[in-house]
Amino acid sequence: MKINNNIQALNSYRNLYQNQFQTSKNLEKLSSGLRINRAADDAAGLAISEKMRSQIRGLKMAERNAMDGISLMQTSEGAMQEVHTMLQRMRELAVQAANDTNTEYDREQIQKEIDQLKSEIDSISEKTEFNTRKLLNGFSAVLTTYENNANSINLVGFPKVTDANLKSGDYQVKISDATAKYTFTQKAAGLGSDEAKDVTFTKALGEEPGMLLGEYTIMIREVNTDSEDAKIEILDPNGLSLGSKVVSIGDSASATNEDLFGISIDASKISSAGTVKVKMEVEAKVALNDNTDTTVPVEIQAERTLTSNNGLFKHGGIEYQFKSNLVNNTLDFNITNNALSFQIGPNTNQNVMIDIPRMDIVTLGIEGIDVLSNEAASQAIFQLDQAINKLSDARAKLGAVQNRMEHTINNLQVTHENLTASESRIRDADMALEMTEFTRNNILNQSATAMLAQANQLPQGVLQLLQ
């Protein structure tokens, strides 16, 4: 028997210490609800969990961002809706003024309301705000300008950026191998058997003045087979008449095609009355370069052979509008991207860019309209139709993005839910299991305490030897 070292007591104490340590952990987990309270609990689990937590919180904030973005776009679209209403009223007034039952005095009164509506459109463009950010004054638009005011390919207006992700900077578009492309969408009166020759532009591509590209309507009327003549009227792609003319047809036609208001027609093939429709477009190769380093432009959109649609080429997130006088050449231009960036994901560069164009009367093309005469009122109707189309295009774009954002929100919510469930499996405590462990360790603590007391009594047996 030994009294200096009570091995049984030491053993009981060690077990008691371990049980108390485990009980302490059980209490910590039960009180916090977490399986991992410090890195020592599960080092790898903690690292994984913290990464997931950053994603979860980012997803929740991205969801709020997307909702705020929808609110901003709804504010813009609501203002545009009111502009739409005013444009429709102005068009209604223009139709009224185009009627010659109105006197000059009447038209002046109509013009007063139109002028006030124009002022209000400008006011809405300047004053519409969301969180003090102006929305319709062009501050959130993607703007393009020519370098040195040089339009070397005879582009109509400026390049129109449709991909708001294009960065601000210098660009270059290259047009090559442009050729006229004629397609009869409605053959009649003997025309259409030879699409390359029956109806063409009088002037070659690149020559002035440029003709509109698109679908032309050729109305052949009053055909007289005896005198071999007919009346021909041509409507341009906007539906406006270029004029009408009586020409010789059949064998009486001249050896060369008849030149009618910039359109060349093989009148020798005309055999009857009818309405011909022909799409007069251009096929060309289009490439887009980054022109930041003017000595060595870098191709960022590969060259593609495209056919215009109503004179419009779409390539690399940019639209180019042409007439028939387009030139094979390069065009340097600059993009200033002021588009709004909505962070709709938890990580870097997970955003969507939204550009909102300026919506004043200059941009809409109605600054100078008046209805003070029949002709002016008729022209105003056409200009207002164009403005309504521009506004409809902008509203449709915003509506499409809103629908996209709603799907984004749904996806964020699903991702957030599933990632939270995964993080919970790593980080959260199983309360039933922890309570079971706590109960076991609590019993062991009591038992170990009792055994330690018994072990401490064992050395007292030595006293019996001293008697």
PyMOL commands that set and color helices and strands:
alter all, ss='L'
color gray80, all
select helices_A, chain A and resi 7-32+39-41+43-97+104-127+147-149+250-252+267-269+361-364+374-427+431-465
alter helices_A, ss='H'
color red, helices_A
select strands_A, chain A and resi 129-130+133-134+142-146+160-161+169-186+199-201+214-224+229-235+241-248+258-260+263-265+274-290+298-307+312-315+318-321+329-337+340-343+351-354
alter strands_A, ss='S'
color yellow, strands_A
deselect
rebuild
show_as cartoon
